[in-house]
Amino acid sequence: MKLSVIFEEKPQQWGFRGDPYFWDHLKTLAERMEVISADELERWIKEEYRSLSGKPLTDEYGDFAVIGQFAHGGMSSGGVDNLWWTEEGIPLLKSRLSAL
């Protein structure tokens, strides 16, 4: 089973405008990956975030990164919200993974 299955249904709300683009980016990569453990999933997402932004994905200071390839207009264009990913996105994906 491909890991991309956990990305099929998108969340209703996001942190910043770049979050759905980061989600889609991860889904595209996950189409070539088999299912992994929840810890591996979190590590993989954080590594991918760091490779794109040059910053760690952490909930400290309510940080975020602006990732140029996800900038498509608007005030928070390209912004990927660390807090949303640590409190909403990653836990949601991990729960979907464990439900498989």
URVEN-V643186 format. One record per backbone hydrogen bond with DSSP energy under -0.5 kcal/mol. NH is the residue of the N-H (numbers start at 1). CO is the residue of the C=O. E is the energy in kcal/mol with one decimal. If there is no record, write none. Layout:
nh->NH co->CO e->E
nh->NH co->CO e->E
This chain:
nh->3 co->30 e->-0.7
nh->3 co->33 e->-2.6
nh->4 co->30 e->-1.1
nh->5 co->2 e->-1.4
nh->6 co->3 e->-1.8
nh->7 co->4 e->-1.8
nh->8 co->5 e->-1.0
nh->10 co->8 e->-0.6
nh->18 co->76 e->-0.6
nh->18 co->79 e->-1.8
nh->19 co->16 e->-1.4
nh->19 co->79 e->-0.6
nh->22 co->18 e->-2.2
nh->23 co->19 e->-2.5
nh->24 co->20 e->-2.4
nh->25 co->21 e->-2.2
nh->26 co->22 e->-2.6
nh->27 co->23 e->-2.5
nh->28 co->24 e->-2.5
nh->29 co->25 e->-2.0
nh->30 co->26 e->-2.6
nh->31 co->27 e->-1.1
nh->31 co->28 e->-0.6
nh->32 co->29 e->-1.5
nh->33 co->30 e->-1.5
nh->35 co->1 e->-1.7
nh->41 co->37 e->-2.4
nh->42 co->38 e->-2.3
nh->43 co->39 e->-2.3
nh->44 co->40 e->-2.8
nh->45 co->41 e->-2.6
nh->46 co->42 e->-2.3
nh->47 co->43 e->-2.3
nh->48 co->44 e->-2.5
nh->49 co->45 e->-2.5
nh->50 co->46 e->-2.2
nh->51 co->47 e->-2.3
nh->52 co->48 e->-1.7
nh->53 co->49 e->-2.7
nh->54 co->50 e->-2.7
nh->58 co->56 e->-1.0
nh->62 co->59 e->-1.1
nh->63 co->60 e->-1.5
nh->65 co->80 e->-1.8
nh->67 co->65 e->-0.6
nh->67 co->78 e->-2.9
nh->68 co->66 e->-0.6
nh->70 co->67 e->-2.3
nh->71 co->68 e->-1.8
nh->72 co->70 e->-0.7
nh->77 co->74 e->-1.5
nh->78 co->70 e->-0.9
nh->79 co->76 e->-2.5
nh->80 co->65 e->-3.1
nh->81 co->79 e->-0.5
nh->82 co->63 e->-1.4
nh->82 co->80 e->-0.7
nh->83 co->63 e->-0.7
nh->85 co->81 e->-2.1
nh->86 co->82 e->-2.9
nh->87 co->83 e->-2.5
nh->88 co->84 e->-2.7
nh->89 co->84 e->-2.3
nh->90 co->85 e->-2.9
nh->92 co->88 e->-2.3
nh->93 co->89 e->-2.4
nh->94 co->90 e->-2.7
nh->95 co->91 e->-2.2
nh->96 co->92 e->-2.2
nh->97 co->93 e->-2.2
nh->98 co->94 e->-2.3
nh->99 co->95 e->-1.3
nh->100 co->96 e->-0.6
nh->100 co->97 e->-1.1
